[in-house]
Amino acid sequence: MPRYELVYIAPGHLTDAELKPLQEKVKGYITGIGGRITFEETLGRQRLAYPIKKVNHGVYIRNEFEHEGEGLKTLDQNLRLSGDLLRHLVTTKVLRTQKHPPRQRPAPTVPGTSVPAVGKPEEQKIKLEDLDQKLDELLSKDIV
């Protein structure tokens, strides 16, 4: 069953008692489309990067849920029409066990040939003794 993640921001001026009905309302939206909540986490109150609806602080809440079917559009619409939330985002949750193999990139070649391109030529390295000598020359001069 596909897994999804919902992160939403509630206004920061709400107390914990006022926040509970809002969380239940969002859970109702998820279960209303046939989803099953697997995880819920309150990420805490934070200052917003910019004011949203004249609110400077918000409470970030994250829900993970499983859902089979066509109800995500309805969920998004319900969350958007709810005047209680500042912002929300629904994304698919990729399990960490599903790793994609790294893509093999072909070696760069010189145009018109099949010869691999060679990197930049190595820069000439300056010997430490030459550097010390040059530094002594510069320091020994009178600086006006």
Backbone bond lengths (Angstrom), bond angles and torsions (degrees), N, CA, C in turn:
res aa  C-N    CA-C-N  psi(-1)  N-CA   C-N-CA  omega(-1)  CA-C   N-CA-C  phi
1 M - - - 1.444 - - 1.534 107.71 -
2 P 1.335 118.18 132.01 1.470 120.62 -179.36 1.523 112.26 -63.09
3 R 1.326 115.02 142.34 1.466 120.94 -179.99 1.520 108.99 -108.89
4 Y 1.315 115.56 144.37 1.452 121.92 -178.74 1.523 109.06 -132.24
5 E 1.311 114.51 159.60 1.453 121.18 177.84 1.527 107.98 -127.78
6 L 1.309 116.24 132.57 1.460 123.01 178.33 1.523 107.65 -118.82
7 V 1.322 116.69 123.14 1.462 121.90 173.76 1.522 106.49 -118.71
8 Y 1.317 115.82 128.71 1.458 119.10 178.51 1.518 110.09 -136.35
9 I 1.339 114.36 157.43 1.460 121.44 -178.32 1.527 107.72 -115.77
10 A 1.319 115.24 122.71 1.461 121.88 175.08 1.528 107.63 -100.69
11 P 1.310 118.14 154.23 1.469 119.95 179.02 1.529 111.35 -57.93
12 G 1.323 116.18 140.32 1.461 121.35 -175.56 1.513 114.78 -73.67
13 H 1.323 117.83 -15.54 1.465 119.69 -178.81 1.524 112.55 -79.62
14 L 1.334 118.17 -6.95 1.466 120.55 179.36 1.527 110.31 -74.29
15 T 1.328 116.24 139.15 1.461 120.50 174.98 1.527 108.52 -81.36
16 D 1.327 116.02 171.14 1.466 119.81 179.29 1.527 111.29 -61.55
17 A 1.332 116.55 -35.36 1.464 119.87 179.17 1.528 111.07 -68.52
18 E 1.320 117.10 -34.66 1.463 120.76 178.81 1.532 111.46 -78.98
19 L 1.326 116.10 -22.52 1.460 120.87 -178.38 1.532 111.99 -77.92
20 K 1.330 117.66 -31.02 1.474 121.90 -178.59 1.530 112.87 -57.96
21 P 1.350 120.19 -47.58 1.474 119.06 179.01 1.528 112.32 -63.13
22 L 1.329 116.63 -33.27 1.463 119.68 177.80 1.529 110.72 -66.32
23 Q 1.337 116.35 -42.16 1.464 120.24 177.45 1.531 110.92 -63.68
24 E 1.329 116.50 -39.82 1.468 119.99 177.83 1.522 111.36 -65.75
25 K 1.321 116.48 -35.85 1.454 121.12 178.31 1.533 110.32 -63.90
26 V 1.331 116.60 -43.58 1.464 120.75 179.24 1.521 109.81 -67.17
27 K 1.326 117.49 -40.46 1.469 120.26 176.12 1.531 110.45 -60.64
28 G 1.330 116.41 -37.76 1.458 120.76 177.31 1.521 112.06 -63.53
29 Y 1.340 116.42 -38.48 1.463 119.60 176.13 1.533 110.64 -61.92
30 I 1.330 116.63 -41.51 1.472 120.77 -178.23 1.519 110.75 -67.97
31 T 1.327 116.68 -47.04 1.468 119.05 179.81 1.519 111.50 -70.89
32 G 1.332 117.37 -24.77 1.458 121.61 178.59 1.521 113.12 -66.53
33 I 1.330 117.48 -26.78 1.466 120.13 177.95 1.525 111.52 -93.92
34 G 1.338 116.35 3.21 1.461 119.96 178.56 1.516 113.76 96.19
35 G 1.317 117.28 15.21 1.464 121.09 179.55 1.514 111.76 -86.84
36 R 1.324 114.35 159.91 1.464 121.06 178.24 1.512 108.19 -124.84
37 I 1.331 117.62 116.99 1.464 122.13 -177.33 1.518 109.02 -74.36
38 T 1.350 115.20 128.66 1.463 120.14 -179.47 1.523 112.32 -107.80
39 F 1.330 117.24 -21.44 1.462 119.62 -176.74 1.524 109.26 -158.09
40 E 1.335 116.24 140.82 1.464 121.02 175.49 1.519 108.23 -137.92
41 E 1.325 115.03 137.99 1.461 119.73 -177.20 1.524 109.05 -147.21
42 T 1.319 115.75 134.86 1.462 120.86 173.01 1.514 106.82 -96.64
43 L 1.324 116.74 118.90 1.453 121.58 -175.69 1.524 113.11 -85.43
44 G 1.315 117.37 -10.43 1.453 120.86 174.13 1.518 114.05 108.96
45 R 1.332 113.50 173.24 1.469 120.72 179.18 1.523 108.45 -88.74
46 Q 1.337 114.49 134.36 1.461 119.79 179.38 1.519 109.52 -141.15
47 R 1.311 114.63 154.87 1.465 120.14 174.39 1.520 107.66 -75.57
48 L 1.320 116.33 134.72 1.455 121.25 179.59 1.525 109.77 -78.66
49 A 1.309 116.55 152.51 1.463 120.94 179.83 1.528 110.98 -65.84
50 Y 1.314 116.49 -31.09 1.457 122.00 177.80 1.522 107.30 -149.84
51 P 1.332 117.80 153.40 1.465 119.34 -178.34 1.530 111.52 -65.62
52 I 1.325 115.33 137.65 1.458 122.58 175.27 1.524 106.23 -120.66
53 K 1.317 116.78 121.44 1.465 122.50 -177.01 1.532 110.96 52.24
54 K 1.328 115.98 40.50 1.472 124.52 178.98 1.530 112.57 63.14
55 V 1.335 117.11 26.21 1.462 122.33 177.75 1.519 107.75 -114.94
56 N 1.352 116.85 132.08 1.457 121.29 -176.79 1.528 114.30 -100.57
57 H 1.329 118.14 -18.79 1.459 122.11 -179.75 1.523 109.30 -124.15
58 G 1.326 115.46 149.91 1.452 119.43 179.92 1.517 111.89 -143.30
59 V 1.324 115.75 159.29 1.461 122.72 175.60 1.526 106.79 -106.20
60 Y 1.319 115.67 120.77 1.464 121.32 -179.22 1.525 108.85 -92.07
61 I 1.331 115.90 129.55 1.464 121.54 -179.18 1.520 107.89 -130.74
62 R 1.339 115.53 136.78 1.467 121.10 -178.08 1.517 109.77 -122.56
63 N 1.326 115.63 132.05 1.465 122.56 175.59 1.518 108.82 -123.92
64 E 1.313 116.49 137.66 1.463 121.23 170.44 1.519 106.24 -111.00
65 F 1.329 115.47 137.95 1.456 118.43 -179.68 1.519 110.25 -148.42
66 E 1.326 114.52 158.94 1.460 122.21 175.71 1.517 107.45 -107.43
67 H 1.328 114.95 141.38 1.457 118.36 -178.41 1.522 108.96 -153.42
68 E 1.281 115.75 136.97 1.457 123.59 178.37 1.516 106.81 -119.36
69 G 1.305 118.63 119.46 1.452 118.62 175.44 1.506 114.65 126.98
70 E 1.333 114.49 -159.80 1.461 122.58 -170.13 1.519 113.65 -108.50
71 G 1.289 120.43 34.27 1.458 119.96 -174.71 1.512 115.09 -99.30
72 L 1.344 118.63 -0.97 1.459 119.63 -176.13 1.524 112.39 -65.59
73 K 1.310 116.40 -34.25 1.464 119.42 178.88 1.532 109.72 -65.33
74 T 1.326 116.10 -40.08 1.461 120.87 177.64 1.524 110.71 -65.01
75 L 1.341 116.62 -42.08 1.464 120.71 178.20 1.524 110.45 -61.14
76 D 1.315 116.59 -46.53 1.460 120.81 179.86 1.530 110.82 -61.01
77 Q 1.318 116.55 -41.58 1.463 120.81 179.77 1.530 110.75 -65.77
78 N 1.335 117.69 -43.13 1.467 120.69 178.70 1.522 111.46 -62.30
79 L 1.333 116.78 -41.86 1.458 120.43 179.89 1.526 111.05 -67.42
80 R 1.327 116.00 -37.58 1.464 119.91 -179.90 1.530 110.89 -67.73
81 L 1.327 116.65 -39.48 1.460 120.37 -178.05 1.524 112.84 -77.80
82 S 1.330 116.82 -17.83 1.453 120.03 177.41 1.527 108.50 -69.54
83 G 1.307 116.96 123.85 1.461 120.62 -178.67 1.514 113.13 -80.17
84 D 1.329 117.35 -3.24 1.459 121.17 -175.38 1.526 112.85 -83.21
85 L 1.327 118.02 -23.16 1.458 121.27 -175.44 1.521 110.69 -97.95
86 L 1.337 115.42 144.78 1.459 119.92 176.46 1.530 110.35 -84.20
87 R 1.325 116.80 -47.78 1.462 122.56 178.62 1.519 108.85 -149.04
88 H 1.352 115.54 159.19 1.463 120.28 174.00 1.517 108.75 -151.19
89 L 1.344 115.36 158.97 1.456 121.33 178.49 1.522 108.32 -150.60
90 V 1.339 115.93 127.65 1.466 121.81 176.82 1.520 107.00 -112.01
91 T 1.332 116.06 125.50 1.460 121.12 178.80 1.514 109.74 -130.99
92 T 1.336 115.62 160.29 1.460 119.17 174.31 1.512 107.97 -78.56
93 K 1.296 116.16 146.57 1.459 122.21 -178.23 1.515 107.45 -104.25
94 V 1.326 116.62 115.74 1.455 121.39 177.58 1.519 107.33 -92.51
95 L 1.320 115.19 126.36 1.450 119.16 179.84 1.520 109.46 -69.80
96 R 1.302 116.99 142.73 1.462 121.06 -178.21 1.517 112.31 -68.19
97 T 1.318 117.44 -18.19 1.462 119.67 179.15 1.523 111.12 -76.54
98 Q 1.322 117.50 -16.42 1.457 120.99 179.75 1.520 108.86 -91.18
99 K 1.335 115.93 85.15 1.452 119.86 179.84 1.516 109.08 -96.36
100 H 1.299 114.90 135.80 1.451 120.09 177.73 1.524 108.89 -88.51
101 P 1.326 117.93 138.78 1.459 119.00 179.21 1.523 109.76 -66.99
102 P 1.334 116.85 145.01 1.467 118.31 -179.92 1.519 110.79 -65.83
103 R 1.322 115.52 142.45 1.455 119.83 179.86 1.519 109.75 -76.58
104 Q 1.314 115.41 137.80 1.453 120.93 176.55 1.518 108.55 -87.92
105 R 1.303 116.71 121.63 1.455 120.51 178.36 1.522 108.32 -97.00
106 P 1.338 116.78 136.17 1.459 118.03 177.68 1.526 110.12 -69.07
107 A 1.331 115.76 150.44 1.457 120.18 179.05 1.523 109.09 -66.69
108 P 1.326 118.11 140.15 1.467 119.93 178.90 1.528 110.33 -66.01
109 T 1.306 115.92 143.03 1.458 120.42 -178.86 1.519 109.86 -123.08
110 V 1.333 114.57 159.20 1.453 120.52 175.29 1.526 107.02 -71.73
111 P 1.353 118.63 133.27 1.468 119.86 -178.22 1.534 111.89 -57.16
112 G 1.317 115.97 133.67 1.459 121.96 177.49 1.520 113.51 88.54
113 T 1.326 118.78 -6.15 1.461 121.28 179.02 1.507 109.58 -133.21
114 S 1.312 115.70 172.92 1.461 119.96 176.26 1.520 110.70 -105.38
115 V 1.342 115.95 13.91 1.458 120.93 -179.21 1.523 108.51 -81.84
116 P 1.326 117.58 131.31 1.466 119.06 178.60 1.520 110.89 -62.55
117 A 1.308 115.45 142.65 1.458 120.84 179.13 1.514 109.54 -71.79
118 V 1.300 115.90 141.96 1.454 121.77 179.72 1.516 107.67 -96.07
119 G 1.320 117.01 142.89 1.451 121.10 179.91 1.511 111.61 -65.70
120 K 1.301 117.43 -172.73 1.457 122.81 -179.70 1.523 109.16 -62.38
121 P 1.318 116.87 144.11 1.460 117.94 175.56 1.519 108.90 -65.66
122 E 1.318 115.31 145.60 1.460 119.05 -177.93 1.515 110.39 -65.83
123 E 1.301 115.11 138.38 1.445 119.93 177.73 1.520 108.63 -74.18
124 Q 1.341 115.42 151.54 1.451 119.01 178.22 1.514 108.10 -68.74
125 K 1.298 114.99 134.16 1.452 119.60 179.94 1.521 109.08 -93.86
126 I 1.310 116.35 137.97 1.447 121.81 179.87 1.525 108.15 -91.39
127 K 1.307 114.74 135.40 1.464 119.51 178.67 1.520 109.06 -73.83
128 L 1.285 115.91 149.84 1.450 122.13 -178.12 1.526 111.03 -63.75
129 E 1.336 117.05 -37.12 1.462 120.83 179.93 1.529 110.38 -63.68
130 D 1.355 116.93 -41.03 1.456 120.76 179.12 1.530 110.62 -65.36
131 L 1.303 116.48 -38.37 1.452 121.13 179.23 1.529 110.78 -65.81
132 D 1.347 116.75 -43.46 1.464 120.76 177.96 1.525 111.13 -62.21
133 Q 1.346 116.46 -41.25 1.451 120.91 -179.95 1.537 110.65 -63.03
134 K 1.307 117.63 -45.48 1.458 122.53 179.62 1.529 111.01 -63.19
135 L 1.328 116.59 -39.65 1.461 121.45 178.40 1.521 110.90 -64.80
136 D 1.336 117.02 -42.31 1.465 120.71 177.35 1.516 111.02 -61.98
137 E 1.347 118.06 -40.85 1.461 121.63 179.07 1.538 110.25 -61.74
138 L 1.319 117.13 -44.52 1.449 120.71 -179.20 1.521 112.55 -65.63
139 L 1.307 115.87 -38.64 1.479 119.94 -178.09 1.521 112.39 -75.59
140 S 1.314 117.26 -26.84 1.459 120.19 -178.31 1.515 112.69 -77.08
141 K 1.319 118.08 -21.08 1.469 121.68 179.42 1.520 109.89 -71.36
142 D 1.325 114.86 150.21 1.462 120.26 174.68 1.508 109.90 -76.17
143 I 1.282 115.59 127.16 1.457 120.59 179.25 1.525 106.87 -103.96
144 V 1.306 116.12 124.39 1.460 120.82 -176.67 1.494 110.86 -86.61
